[in-house]
Amino acid sequence: MLRNAKFLASALVMTAAAFGQDTVMTTCSTPQGASTAGGPVSAHVVFVASTDSLSVMLTDSQRNPMADTQLLSSLAFTLSTGQTTGTLQYSLAKSVVNVGGSGGTVTTLSTFQPTGWALAQNFNGGFELCVLCTALGAIGPSHLLIGPAGLSGTYDAANGSIAGNKPHNPFNYGYANFQISIPGLLPSSAITNAVFGFGTATGITVPAACTTTVIMHG
């Protein structure tokens, strides 16, 4: 799944380069050993800036989570060029799955569907992609982004906050791709701060470690 997300990011970088633009790609991840009260967490995001537009590819890589507090529910970030207003043009999850209450069995309900997340503007000096911000049209507490199942192909470690939990099911699975229109954004714009949010209650966050790469147009 992480390979798929990186492939999508690379494709976007090559598209920007085709138009003669040097492009900034920022990658952010949870620090090694990061955790919430529910257990370890592992998340990764790739940002690709272009003129007036930002692509965001978000992945939850925590295998066989036990609790909903290990699942992604938000991503907050700020930009080096300072923008705080924009519009979510579209979002897409690789698949939508249901996790059953008997052994954490997985049922794929659909593929390449809208995430059900929304965009909060002017959030802590930047933006937040969120599924719990229902006032903005998001559809939480369902559609959190869940990591891969266990080696058995099921979420056999999942407790009642995931397995068979009707308000929390279904979940986005694999990766989530967002395209945001941000007037004034430049191909050279970078992410200066990113924070992952987890669980079905607000305020469970882990700051990300980020690196920025400039892809030079040849």
Secondary structure as UniProt FT lines:
FT   HELIX           2..18
FT   TURN            19..20
FT   STRAND          23..29
FT   TURN            32..33
FT   STRAND          35..36
FT   TURN            37..38
FT   STRAND          39..40
FT   STRAND          43..50
FT   TURN            51..52
FT   STRAND          53..60
FT   HELIX           68..70
FT   STRAND          72..79
FT   TURN            80..81
FT   STRAND          87..99
FT   TURN            101..104
FT   STRAND          106..113
FT   STRAND          118..123
FT   TURN            124..125
FT   STRAND          126..130
FT   HELIX           134..136
FT   TURN            140..141
FT   STRAND          145..146
FT   TURN            151..152
FT   TURN            156..157
FT   TURN            160..164
FT   TURN            166..168
FT   STRAND          171..181
FT   TURN            183..184
FT   TURN            187..188
FT   STRAND          191..198
FT   TURN            202..203
FT   STRAND          205..207
FT   STRAND          209..215
//
